[in-house]
Amino acid sequence: MINIKYSLILLLGLLCFVSGLEATRFEAENAHVILVNNPEFKTQDLTSILLSEPNDRIIFTVNIPEDGSYPLLVHYKSNPSPTATHSHVQIRANGFDISKILLPHSSPIHKSSIPLRAGLNTVIIQNLNSSLPFSLDSIQIPNSLPLAPNGASLPYYEIEAEDAKTNGIIIGPSYTYNQLPSEASGRRAVQISQSQTINFTLSQPAAAIVIRYSIPDSSNGNGLYSSLSIFANSRQILSVPVNSHFSWIYGQYPFTKNPANGNPHHFFDETRAIFPSILAAGTVVTISGQNPSIVYTIDLVDFYFSAPIYPQPINYLSITQYGADPSGNRDSTSAIQNTLNAAASQRKNVFIPPGNFSVTSRFTVPNNIIIRGAGPWHSSIIARVNHGVGFFGNFAPSSSTFELYDFAMFGDTNVRDDSAVDSGCGGAVNSGILSNLWIEHTKCGMWFDGPFSSLHIIGVKIANTFADGINLHKSISNVVIEQCMIRNTGDDGLAIWSDASGGAAPDSNNVFKFNTIQIPVLANCIAIYGGNGNSATDNYVADSVYAGGGLQTSLRFGSTPFAGETKMARNKVVRGGAQNQVKENGAIWIWPAQGPMGGLITYEGIEIDNSPFEAISFWGGSVTNVHFNNVVVNGADYAVLVNSASGQAYFTNMVASNLRKGGVQSCDGGLQTSLRFGSTPFAGETKMARNKVVRGGAQNQVKENGAIWIWPAQGPMGGLITYEGIEIDNSPFEAISFWGGSVTNVHFNNVVVNGADYAVLVNSASGQAYFTNMVASNLRKGGVQSCDGGFKLVKVSGNRGWDDVHCN
């Protein structure tokens, strides 16, 4: 359930306004910076951005409570010139040119006004003259609302069916693949028949509704068709269609529509409707089925605050002028293409008025065209054949520049076909903007192929696809994807695939931020496969179902090596992690499948809640520079699972609670000092101090490991190694184990063992170790297990509770 409620956002916004203008300041370094001569520019450690070339620009995201004109304050630093007194600037909002202004070099602030609409807006400050550069510091817009702290600032509030009042049957929770509730949000849902109902009480007004549902498939896999009744305070106001044509797929990847193939999944779909009038807070909205022979499974309902309709702007050609049919009865493909051609020749833009326009193919958008609808609740492009919808740029190596706003696209795809080009948007879109779009029932929501740079995607809803939500594939740079809602994808929700084929340059400096990703049926909520300096920050991701995690950084699919810093920061992962063919994945999944994982990979400020499996998993391969800083885990089997991996990872301020099985599941013990993997000898003092090890130790191929494991595998272990102030609780095996090889200067001081088979186990080791004030209790088998007379336990003083020695 999305727990960021609009009422809270509104309250915070009002508090910010009362406290003064400073709360409405939008810093340039936090926005999307596009510099024409430096597409891979990064804003790190800067407080202002130099805009020196025409079309250098910065895109800000602003959340507004209601339509209207708002004050705009531009904070800047001028670059003195002996001949010029002003810089020339273009201000744009939501794709409209608002004004051209002069920024005096004598003042650091320019005051004007800007028309904005309720919800999310893009505000662009753009330089117009190369001889008059300036540095942009920030903008201010009083009365703007704060964005959600993580995830998208959504135009609706969500209620889970199981949290509503019902006389139906609540199913789940289940995390088992192929079971219906495993694909529900929160892994629970409600099943109703014709005589049963679910009652949702509105906490705020609502203008429209989305219902996420499942009904059974037909025996031939073509789907069943039915309807749901919607009541407001016991009066029926709507009947909405539902079907299983776009759900229920079978067999092995890339799947079929044949029930005989088994392996059923992808159970859910969505239906939507605008209410006849806005429903007031407190209204009871009731949902019931219409067919007594069908069981209706309801997962959740999204109640939209509004469904605004936008008029045709000046200088736009309507597709109905060229014969497009808003009823959907006639094919509008040619009419839309003719409108695009006419707009290109007349240097105008294209408007999609209210209506449902049937099409049979995708469109290649001419360069520098804007396509705008009356709003995604009102203007819809609907495919009548498979793979028959989408607005594309040119394909690489050439690219296109265009902008899309405010309409919906509904495909006719109901199974994955990887040989088909099938996305709502695609191609190579250089320096474009895609805003407030709604895409369903395509293979991918958006799939882009580089090289290109500087695309901005904001406020897009993508749902019920059969592959990725959005994929940035091959040599793409400086793309920002923000404030998007992506749900029920058939592959990664958001992905950066830095494909190395053909010697391609890496994907670089792309950003996923403030997005909400829910229920990818296959793969990950967010994945980064190689590349240079990419990041995913401030996202909310939930309920990965199969063969994926919440967040993944991996070398797979022929990707380029990692380089620079790859950053995952301030993301919230809820019920992340999933079953896989052989083993499960964690909420965070790291897998160097094709070779050692280099670069710097940082997970920072991550919150992991209620993972059905482990919180963090490392799969086979080598990692060398992965850092976890300020990570909070609340609910998982293990905090960390290591599966046939090598190398090292660094943890700072990671706090875990409610672990069902233990801290670490690894064949590498709880704490280990070892000479392995071609490592240099120990030198100086290596210190393990004041660590607490709970249920540490694990099975291994031949013998088990202790909570502390010492293994000089490649030669004598020198240096000084100190274990000091260690607490070992409830080890499933021994507390301390020495494996084959020689140790000479290992010291244990003030160690407390509470629960283990043995306090110490020696296995084919030689040398000696020193023990001072080591106290053991609740030993299940004895003090020491050792058959190695060549190894000496030197008890200095203060030891107790582990005097007996066994050789079994």
C-alpha positions in Angstrom: 0.0 0.0 0.0 1.3 3.5 -0.9 1.5 5.2 2.5 2.2 8.7 1.3 -1.2 10.4 1.6 -2.1 13.6 -0.2 -3.5 15.1 3.0 -0.1 14.8 4.6 1.6 16.3 1.6 -0.9 19.2 1.6 -0.4 19.8 5.4 3.4 19.8 4.9 3.0 22.2 2.0 1.0 24.6 4.1 3.5 24.4 6.9 6.3 25.2 4.5 4.4 28.2 3.1 3.7 29.5 6.6 7.4 29.2 7.5 8.5 31.4 4.6 9.8 31.3 1.1 12.9 29.4 1.8 11.0 26.1 1.9 9.9 26.6 -1.7 13.5 26.9 -3.0 14.5 24.5 -5.8 18.3 24.2 -6.1 19.8 23.9 -9.6 22.2 21.2 -8.6 19.3 18.9 -7.6 17.5 19.4 -10.9 18.1 18.0 -14.4 21.0 19.9 -15.9 21.4 19.7 -19.7 24.5 21.3 -21.2 24.7 20.9 -25.0 28.5 20.7 -25.0 28.8 18.4 -22.0 26.0 15.9 -21.9 27.6 13.8 -19.2 28.0 16.8 -16.8 27.5 16.0 -13.1 26.4 18.5 -10.5 28.3 17.0 -7.6 29.5 19.5 -5.0 28.3 22.5 -7.1 26.0 25.2 -5.7 25.3 26.9 -9.1 25.4 25.8 -12.7 26.9 27.8 -15.5 24.7 28.0 -18.6 27.0 29.3 -21.3 25.5 28.0 -24.6 22.1 28.4 -26.4 19.8 25.6 -25.2 21.8 25.0 -22.0 18.9 24.4 -19.6 17.8 23.1 -16.2 14.6 21.3 -15.7 12.9 21.7 -12.3 10.1 19.6 -10.9 7.5 21.5 -8.9 4.4 20.2 -7.1 1.5 22.7 -7.0 -1.8 22.6 -5.0 -4.1 24.1 -7.7 -4.2 25.6 -11.1 -3.1 29.3 -11.2 -0.4 31.9 -11.7 2.4 31.7 -9.3 5.3 34.0 -8.4 8.7 32.9 -9.8 12.0 34.1 -8.3 15.1 33.2 -10.3 18.4 33.3 -8.2 21.5 33.6 -10.4 25.0 34.9 -10.7 25.9 37.0 -13.7 29.2 36.8 -15.5 30.3 40.4 -16.0 30.8 41.6 -19.6 32.2 44.9 -20.8 29.5 45.2 -23.4 26.4 43.3 -22.1 24.2 44.2 -19.2 21.7 41.3 -19.3 21.5 37.6 -20.0 18.7 36.4 -22.3 16.6 33.5 -20.8 13.6 31.5 -21.9 11.2 30.2 -19.3 9.0 27.2 -20.1 6.4 25.3 -18.1 5.0 21.9 -19.0 6.2 22.3 -22.6 4.8 25.8 -23.1 7.0 28.8 -23.8 6.0 31.2 -21.1 8.3 34.2 -21.5 11.6 35.5 -22.6 13.3 37.5 -19.9 16.4 39.6 -19.3 18.5 38.8 -16.2 20.2 42.1 -15.3 23.9 41.7 -14.4 23.3 44.2 -11.6 20.9 42.0 -9.6 21.1 38.4 -8.3 17.3 37.9 -8.3 14.7 38.2 -11.0 11.0 38.3 -10.1 8.2 37.2 -12.6 5.2 34.9 -12.6 4.4 31.6 -14.2 1.2 29.7 -14.9 1.1 26.2 -13.4 -1.4 23.4 -12.9 -2.4 21.3 -10.0 0.1 18.4 -9.4 3.5 18.0 -11.0 5.0 20.6 -13.3 8.2 21.0 -15.2 9.8 24.4 -15.1 12.7 25.0 -17.5 15.2 27.9 -17.3 17.1 28.0 -20.7 19.9 30.2 -21.9 19.4 31.8 -25.3 22.7 33.5 -26.1 26.3 32.1 -26.0 27.8 35.5 -25.5 25.8 36.2 -22.4 26.3 33.2 -20.0 25.0 33.2 -16.4 25.1 30.8 -13.4 21.8 29.6 -12.1 21.6 29.0 -8.4 17.9 28.2 -7.7 14.3 29.1 -8.3 11.6 29.8 -5.8 7.8 29.3 -6.2 5.8 30.2 -3.1 2.9 28.0 -2.1 4.4 24.9 -3.9 4.0 21.6 -2.1 6.9 19.3 -1.0 7.5 16.2 -2.9 7.0 12.8 -1.3 10.2 11.8 0.7 10.6 8.7 -1.4 8.6 7.4 -4.3 6.4 9.5 -6.6 4.1 12.3 -5.5 1.0 10.5 -6.8 -2.3 12.0 -8.0 -4.3 9.4 -6.0 -4.5 7.6 -2.7 -4.6 3.9 -2.5 -6.6 1.5 -0.4 -5.8 -2.2 -0.2 -8.9 -4.4 -0.6 -8.1 -6.4 2.5 -8.1 -3.1 4.5 -11.6 -2.3 3.5 -14.9 -3.7 4.9 -15.9 -6.9 3.1 -18.0 -10.0 3.4 -15.7 -11.7 0.9 -12.7 -14.0 1.5 -9.3 -12.5 2.2 -6.5 -14.6 0.6 -2.8 -14.6 1.5 -0.3 -13.6 2.4 1.7 -15.9 0.1 5.2 -15.5 -1.4 5.0 -18.7 -3.4 5.3 -18.2 -7.2 2.2 -19.3 -9.2 -0.1 -18.6 -6.3 -2.6 -15.8 -6.9 -1.9 -13.7 -3.7 1.9 -13.8 -4.4 1.2 -11.2 -7.2 -1.0 -9.0 -5.0 0.2 -5.8 -3.4 1.1 -6.7 0.1 0.6 -10.4 -1.0 -3.1 -10.3 0.1 -6.3 -9.7 -1.8 -10.1 -10.2 -1.4 -12.2 -12.6 -3.4 -15.9 -11.8 -4.0 -18.8 -13.3 -5.9 -21.9 -11.6 -7.2 -23.5 -11.6 -3.8 -20.4 -10.3 -1.9 -19.1 -6.7 -1.7 -16.1 -4.7 -0.7 -16.8 -1.2 0.9 -14.2 1.5 0.6 -14.8 4.7 2.7 -13.2 7.7 1.0 -10.9 9.7 3.3 -10.7 12.5 0.7 -12.7 13.5 -2.4 -12.3 11.4 -5.5 -13.0 12.0 -9.2 -11.9 8.7 -10.7 -11.0 5.1 -9.9 -8.6 2.4 -10.9 -9.3 -1.2 -9.7 -6.6 -3.8 -9.8 -8.3 -7.2 -10.2 -8.0 -10.8 -11.4 -10.7 -13.1 -12.9 -10.1 -16.7 -14.0 -8.8 -17.5 -17.5 -10.9 -19.3 -20.1 -10.0 -22.9 -20.9 -8.4 -21.9 -24.2 -6.4 -19.0 -22.8 -8.3 -16.3 -24.7 -9.8 -14.9 -21.5 -13.2 -14.3 -19.9 -15.1 -11.0 -20.0 -17.3 -9.6 -17.3 -18.1 -6.4 -15.4 -17.9 -5.0 -11.9 -20.6 -2.8 -10.4 -19.6 0.4 -8.5 -21.9 2.0 -6.0 -21.7 5.3 -4.1 -23.6 5.2 -0.8 -25.6 2.2 -2.1 -26.6 3.8 -5.4 -25.0 2.2 -8.5 -23.1 4.8 -10.5 -20.9 2.7 -12.8 -20.4 -0.6 -14.5 -16.8 -1.2 -15.5 -15.5 -3.9 -17.8 -13.0 -6.6 -16.6 -11.4 -9.4 -18.5 -8.6 -12.0 -18.3 -7.5 -11.4 -21.9 -4.5 -9.4 -20.8 -3.6 -11.6 -17.9 -2.8 -15.3 -17.2 0.3 -16.4 -19.2 1.9 -19.9 -19.1 4.9 -22.0 -19.7 8.6 -21.1 -19.7 10.2 -17.8 -20.7 9.2 -15.9 -22.9 5.8 -17.6 -22.1 2.6 -18.4 -24.0 -1.2 -18.1 -23.7 -1.7 -21.9 -23.6 -3.0 -23.2 -20.3 -1.7 -26.6 -21.2 1.9 -25.4 -20.7 1.4 -25.0 -17.0 3.3 -22.5 -14.8 0.4 -19.9 -14.7 1.3 -16.3 -13.6 0.8 -12.6 -14.4 -2.7 -12.9 -12.9 -3.8 -9.3 -12.5 -4.9 -6.4 -14.7 -6.6 -3.0 -14.1 -9.8 -1.2 -15.1 -10.5 2.5 -14.8 -13.4 5.0 -14.9 -14.3 8.6 -14.2 -17.1 9.1 -11.6 -20.2 10.9 -12.9 -19.4 13.6 -10.3 -16.7 14.1 -7.7 -17.4 12.0 -4.6 -17.0 13.6 -1.3 -14.9 12.4 1.6 -16.9 9.9 3.7 -18.6 8.4 0.7 -18.8 4.6 0.8 -17.7 3.2 -2.6 -18.9 -0.4 -3.0 -17.6 -2.9 -5.5 -19.4 -6.1 -6.4 -19.3 -8.7 -9.3 -22.0 -9.1 -11.9 -21.6 -12.8 -13.0 -22.5 -15.4 -10.4 -20.2 -18.0 -12.0 -17.0 -15.8 -11.7 -14.9 -15.2 -8.6 -13.5 -11.7 -8.7 -10.2 -11.1 -6.9 -9.7 -7.4 -5.9 -6.2 -6.3 -4.9 -6.4 -2.6 -4.4 -8.2 0.6 -5.5 -6.6 3.9 -6.5 -8.9 6.9 -5.9 -7.7 9.9 -8.1 -8.1 13.4 -6.8 -9.0 14.8 -10.2 -9.2 13.9 -13.9 -8.4 17.3 -15.4 -9.2 18.0 -19.1 -6.9 20.4 -21.0 -8.0 22.5 -24.0 -6.4 22.7 -27.4 -3.6 25.2 -27.3 -2.9 27.8 -29.9 -0.7 26.7 -32.9 -1.7 23.1 -32.5 -3.3 20.9 -35.2 -6.0 18.6 -34.0 -5.9 15.0 -35.3 -9.6 15.3 -35.9 -9.0 18.0 -38.5 -7.3 15.3 -40.5 -10.0 12.7 -40.1 -9.2 10.9 -36.8 -12.3 9.3 -35.3 -12.8 9.9 -31.5 -15.4 7.2 -31.3 -12.8 4.5 -32.1 -15.0 2.9 -34.7 -12.7 3.8 -37.6 -9.0 3.4 -37.9 -7.2 6.7 -37.2 -3.7 5.6 -38.1 -3.5 7.5 -41.4 -5.2 10.6 -40.0 -2.7 10.8 -37.1 0.3 10.3 -39.4 -1.1 13.0 -41.8 -1.4 15.4 -38.8 2.2 14.7 -37.8 3.4 15.4 -41.4 1.3 18.6 -41.6 2.6 19.9 -38.3 6.2 19.3 -39.4 5.7 21.2 -42.7 3.8 24.1 -41.0 6.1 24.2 -37.9 3.2 23.6 -35.6 2.4 21.0 -33.0 -0.2 18.2 -32.6 -3.2 18.0 -30.3 -5.1 14.8 -29.4 -8.6 15.8 -28.3 -10.8 13.8 -26.0 -11.7 10.4 -27.5 -10.6 6.8 -28.1 -8.6 6.7 -31.3 -8.0 3.3 -32.8 -4.7 2.6 -34.5 -2.9 -0.3 -36.1 0.8 0.8 -36.1 3.2 2.9 -34.2 4.3 6.4 -35.3 7.7 7.9 -35.9 7.5 11.5 -34.6 9.1 14.2 -36.8 11.9 16.3 -35.2 11.0 19.2 -32.9 7.3 18.3 -32.7 5.2 18.5 -29.5 2.2 16.1 -29.2 -0.2 17.0 -26.5 -3.5 15.4 -25.3 -6.5 16.6 -23.3 -5.2 14.5 -20.4 -4.6 10.8 -20.0 -8.1 10.3 -18.6 -9.6 11.8 -21.8 -7.3 11.3 -24.8 -6.5 7.7 -25.6 -4.6 6.0 -28.5 -5.8 2.4 -28.6 -4.2 -0.5 -30.6 -6.5 -2.8 -32.4 -3.7 -5.2 -33.4 -0.7 -6.7 -31.5 2.3 -4.4 -31.4 0.2 -1.6 -32.9 0.7 1.5 -30.8 3.6 3.8 -29.8 5.3 7.1 -30.5 9.0 6.6 -31.5 12.1 8.6 -32.3 14.4 7.6 -35.1 16.5 4.5 -34.4 20.2 4.8 -33.7 22.6 5.9 -34.9 20.4 8.9 -35.7 18.0 10.3 -33.1 15.0 12.6 -32.8 13.9 15.4 -30.5 10.3 15.7 -29.5 8.0 16.1 -26.6 4.8 14.1 -25.5 2.3 15.3 -22.9 -1.0 14.4 -21.4 -2.5 11.3 -23.2 -2.8 7.6 -22.8 -1.8 4.6 -24.9 -3.4 1.2 -24.7 -1.8 -1.7 -26.6 -3.3 -5.1 -27.6 -0.4 -7.2 -26.4 -1.2 -10.1 -24.1 2.0 -12.2 -24.3 5.7 -11.4 -24.7 7.2 -11.5 -28.2 10.9 -10.5 -28.0 11.1 -10.4 -31.8 8.6 -7.5 -32.0 9.2 -3.8 -31.4 6.4 -3.1 -29.0 6.6 -0.2 -26.6 4.6 2.9 -25.9 7.7 5.0 -26.6 11.1 4.0 -28.1 13.9 4.7 -30.5 16.5 7.3 -29.8 15.0 10.4 -28.3 17.6 13.1 -27.7 16.8 16.0 -25.4 13.1 15.2 -25.3 10.4 15.4 -22.6 7.8 12.7 -22.0 5.3 13.9 -19.3 2.0 12.8 -17.9 1.5 9.7 -20.1 -0.4 6.5 -19.3 0.7 3.3 -21.0 -0.8 -0.2 -20.6 -0.8 -3.6 -22.4 2.4 -3.2 -24.5 5.4 -5.4 -24.3 7.5 -2.6 -22.7 6.3 0.7 -21.5 9.3 2.4 -23.0 12.4 0.9 -24.5 15.2 3.2 -25.7 18.3 2.4 -27.8 21.3 4.7 -27.7 23.4 6.5 -28.4 21.6 9.7 -27.2 21.4 11.9 -24.1 19.4 14.3 -22.0 15.9 12.8 -22.2 13.5 13.8 -19.3 10.6 11.5 -18.3 8.3 12.6 -15.6 4.9 11.7 -14.2 4.3 8.7 -16.4 2.1 5.7 -15.4 3.1 2.3 -16.9 1.1 -0.8 -16.0 0.4 -4.3 -17.0 3.2 -4.8 -19.5 4.8 -8.1 -20.5 8.4 -7.0 -20.3 10.2 -3.9 -18.8 8.6 -0.8 -17.6 11.4 1.5 -18.9 14.8 0.3 -20.2 17.7 2.5 -21.1 19.7 0.3 -23.5 23.2 0.9 -24.8 25.2 4.2 -24.8 22.5 6.4 -23.2 23.6 9.3 -20.9 22.1 12.0 -18.7 18.5 10.7 -18.8 16.4 11.5 -15.7 13.3 9.4 -15.0 11.3 10.8 -12.0 7.9 10.8 -10.4 6.7 7.8 -12.4 4.4 5.0 -11.3 5.2 1.6 -12.7 3.2 -1.5 -11.7 2.8 -5.2 -12.8 5.5 -5.3 -15.4 6.7 -8.6 -17.0 10.4 -7.8 -16.4 12.4 -5.1 -14.6 10.4 -2.0 -13.6 13.2 0.4 -14.4 16.5 -0.8 -15.9 19.8 0.6 -17.2 21.3 -2.0 -19.5 24.7 -0.8 -20.5 25.1 -3.3 -23.4 28.8 -3.6 -24.5 28.0 -5.2 -27.8 29.7 -3.7 -30.9 32.2 -1.8 -28.6 29.4 0.5 -27.3 30.2 3.2 -24.8 28.7 2.7 -21.4 25.4 4.0 -20.2 26.5 6.9 -18.0 25.1 9.5 -15.5 21.5 8.4 -15.8 19.2 8.9 -12.8 16.1 7.2 -11.6 14.6 9.3 -8.7 11.3 9.6 -6.8 9.6 6.8 -8.6 7.1 4.2 -7.3 7.6 0.6 -8.6 5.1 -2.1 -7.6 4.9 -5.8 -8.3 7.2 -6.7 -11.2 6.0 -10.2 -11.9 9.4 -11.1 -13.2 12.9 -9.7 -12.4 13.6 -6.5 -10.3 11.9 -3.3 -9.4 15.1 -1.4 -10.3 18.2 -2.9 -12.0 21.5 -1.4 -13.1 23.5 -3.7 -15.4 27.0 -2.1 -15.7 27.7 1.4 -16.8 29.4 4.5 -15.5 28.1 6.7 -12.7 24.4 5.8 -12.9 22.1 6.2 -9.8 18.7 5.3 -8.4 17.7 7.5 -5.5 14.6 8.3 -3.4 12.4 5.6 -4.9 9.7 3.4 -3.3 9.8 -0.2 -4.6 7.6 -3.1 -3.4 6.7 -6.7 -4.0 9.1 -8.3 -6.5 7.5 -11.7 -7.3 10.0 -14.0 -9.1 13.6 -14.1 -10.2 14.4 -10.6 -9.0 15.0 -8.3 -6.1 13.9 -4.8 -5.1 17.2 -3.3 -6.2 19.9 -5.0 -8.3 23.4 -4.1 -9.4 24.8 -6.8 -11.6 27.2 -7.6 -14.4 24.9 -9.6 -16.7 23.6 -9.7 -20.3 27.0 -8.6 -21.8 27.0 -5.3 -20.0 30.0 -3.0 -19.8 32.0 -3.0 -16.5 30.9 -0.8 -13.7 33.0 2.5 -13.5 32.8 5.6 -11.4 30.3 5.5 -8.6 27.0 3.6 -9.0 24.7 4.9 -6.3 21.5 3.5 -4.8 20.5 6.1 -2.1 17.5 6.7 0.1 15.3 4.1 -1.5 12.6 2.2 0.4 12.3 -1.5 -0.4 9.1 -3.2 0.9 8.7 -7.0 0.6 11.6 -7.0 -1.9 13.3 -10.3 -2.8 11.8 -13.3 -4.5 12.0 -17.0 -5.4 14.3 -18.0 -8.2 14.9 -21.2 -10.1 17.6 -22.4 -7.7 17.8 -20.0 -4.8 16.0 -16.9 -3.7 17.1 -13.3 -4.2 17.4 -10.6 -1.5 15.7 -7.2 -1.4 19.1 -6.0 -2.6 20.7 -8.4 -5.1 24.3 -8.2 -6.2 25.5 -10.6 -8.9 28.8 -10.2 -10.9 27.7 -13.0 -13.2 30.1 -12.3 -16.1 33.2 -11.2 -14.1 34.6 -9.2 -11.2 32.5 -6.2 -10.3 34.7 -3.1 -10.2 33.9 0.6 -9.8 32.5 2.0 -6.6 29.0 0.7 -5.8 27.2 2.5 -2.9 24.0 1.6 -1.1 23.2 4.5 1.2 20.3 5.4 3.4 18.3 2.3 2.3 15.3 1.1 4.2 14.4 -2.6 3.8 11.0 -3.7 5.3 9.6 -7.2 5.5 11.7 -9.0 3.0 10.3 -12.5 2.5 13.8 -13.8 2.1 17.2 -12.1 2.9 17.7 -8.4 2.9 21.0 -8.4 0.9 22.2 -11.3 -1.3 25.6 -11.7 -3.0 25.6 -14.3 -5.8 28.6 -16.1 -7.3 31.4 -13.9 -8.6 33.8 -11.3 -7.2 33.0 -8.0 -5.7 35.6 -5.6 -4.5 34.2 -2.2 -3.7 30.6 -2.4 -2.5 29.6 -0.2 0.4 26.5 -0.2 2.6 26.1 2.9 4.6 23.2 3.7 7.0 21.1 0.8 5.9 18.1 -0.2 8.1 16.6 -3.7 7.8 13.3 -4.4 9.5 12.2 -7.9 8.8 14.0 -10.6 6.8 15.3 -14.1 7.0 18.9 -13.0 7.1 20.4 -9.5 7.0 23.0 -10.8 4.5 23.2 -14.0 2.4 26.4 -14.9 0.6 26.2 -17.6 -2.1 29.4 -18.7 -3.7 30.7 -15.1 -3.8 34.2 -13.9 -3.2 35.8 -10.5 -2.5 34.6 -8.1 0.1 31.9 -5.6 1.0 31.9 -2.8 3.6 29.2 -2.0 6.1 28.8 1.1 8.1 25.9 1.9 10.5 23.7 -1.0 9.2 21.0 -1.9 11.7 18.9 -5.0 11.5 15.9 -6.1 13.5 13.2 -8.8 13.3 15.5 -11.3 11.5 13.7 -14.6 11.4 16.7 -16.9 10.9 19.9 -14.9 11.7 22.3 -12.2 10.8 24.4 -13.7 8.1 23.9 -16.9 6.0 27.3 -17.7 4.5 29.8 -20.4 4.0 32.3 -17.8 5.3 31.2 -17.7 8.9 30.2 -14.7 11.1 33.6 -13.1 11.4 36.5 -14.3 9.4 40.3 -13.5 9.2 41.8 -15.7 6.5 44.6 -15.9 4.0 42.6 -16.8 0.8 42.0 -15.7 -2.7 45.7 -14.7 -3.3 45.6 -12.1 -0.6 48.7 -10.3 0.8 50.1 -11.5 4.2 48.7 -10.0 7.4 50.8 -7.3 8.8 50.5 -4.9 11.7 47.5 -5.4 13.9 44.2 -6.7 12.4 41.5 -6.0 15.0 38.0 -7.3 15.5 36.6 -5.4 18.5 33.2 -5.1 20.3 31.3 -7.0 17.6 28.2 -8.9 18.5 27.7 -12.2 16.5 24.2 -13.8 16.8 23.6 -17.2 15.3 26.9 -16.9 13.4 28.5 -19.9 11.8 27.2 -22.1 9.0 27.4 -25.4 7.3 30.0 -25.9 4.6 30.8 -28.4 1.9 32.8 -30.7 4.2 32.7 -29.2 7.8 30.9 -26.4 9.5 32.4 -22.9 10.3 32.3 -21.1 13.6 30.9 -17.8 14.5 34.6 -16.7 14.3 36.5 -18.5 11.5 40.3 -18.4 11.1 41.7 -20.1 8.0 45.3 -19.6 6.8 44.5 -21.4 3.6 47.5 -20.2 1.5 50.3 -20.2 4.2 51.3 -19.2 7.7 49.2 -16.4 9.1 51.5 -13.7 10.6 50.9 -10.2 11.9 49.0 -9.6 15.1 45.3 -10.5 15.0 43.1 -9.5 17.9 39.6 -10.4 18.8 38.5 -8.2 21.7 35.3 -7.6 23.5 33.3 -10.0 21.2 29.9 -11.4 22.2 28.9 -14.6 20.5 25.3 -15.7 21.1 23.6 -18.9 20.0 26.0 -20.2 17.4 24.4 -23.1 15.6 27.9 -24.8 15.6 31.1 -23.8 17.3 31.9 -20.3 18.6 35.5 -20.2 17.2 37.0 -22.5 14.5 40.6 -22.8 13.3 41.0 -24.5 9.9 44.1 -26.2 8.4 47.3 -24.0 8.3 49.5 -22.3 10.8 48.6 -19.3 13.0 51.1 -17.8 15.4 49.9 -14.5 16.9 46.1 -14.6 17.3 44.7 -13.2 20.6 41.2 -13.5 22.1 40.6 -10.9 24.9 37.3 -10.5 26.9 35.2 -12.8 24.6 31.8 -14.0 25.9 30.2 -17.1 24.4 26.5 -17.8 25.2 25.4 -20.9 23.3 27.4 -23.0 20.9 28.3 -26.7 20.3 32.0 -26.0 21.4 33.7 -22.9 22.5 36.7 -23.7 20.1 37.1 -26.2 17.3 40.5 -27.0 15.8 40.6 -28.7 12.4 44.0 -29.7 11.0 45.5 -26.5 12.2 48.9 -25.8 13.8 50.5 -23.1 15.8 49.0 -21.3 18.8 46.3 -18.8 19.9 46.1 -16.8 23.2 43.0 -16.5 25.3 42.5 -14.0 28.1 39.2 -13.6 30.0 37.1 -15.7 27.6 34.0 -16.9 29.4 31.6 -19.6 27.9 28.2 -20.9 28.9 25.5 -23.1 27.5 27.9 -25.2 25.5 26.0 -28.1 24.0 28.9 -30.5 23.4 31.9 -29.2 25.3 34.7 -26.7 25.7 37.2 -27.7 23.0 37.0 -30.1 20.0 40.5 -30.8 18.8 42.5 -33.8 17.6 45.5 -31.7 16.6 48.3 -32.0 19.1 50.3 -29.5 17.1 48.0 -26.7 17.9 48.3 -25.0 21.4 45.6 -23.1 23.1 47.4 -20.7 25.5 45.1 -19.8 28.3 46.7 -16.7 29.8 44.2 -15.9 32.6 40.5 -15.3 33.5 39.1 -18.1 31.3 36.2 -20.2 32.5 33.4 -22.5 31.3 35.3 -24.3 28.5 38.0 -26.4 30.2 37.1 -29.8 28.8 38.8 -31.1 25.6 37.3 -33.7 23.2 38.6 -35.6 20.2 35.6 -37.1 18.5 
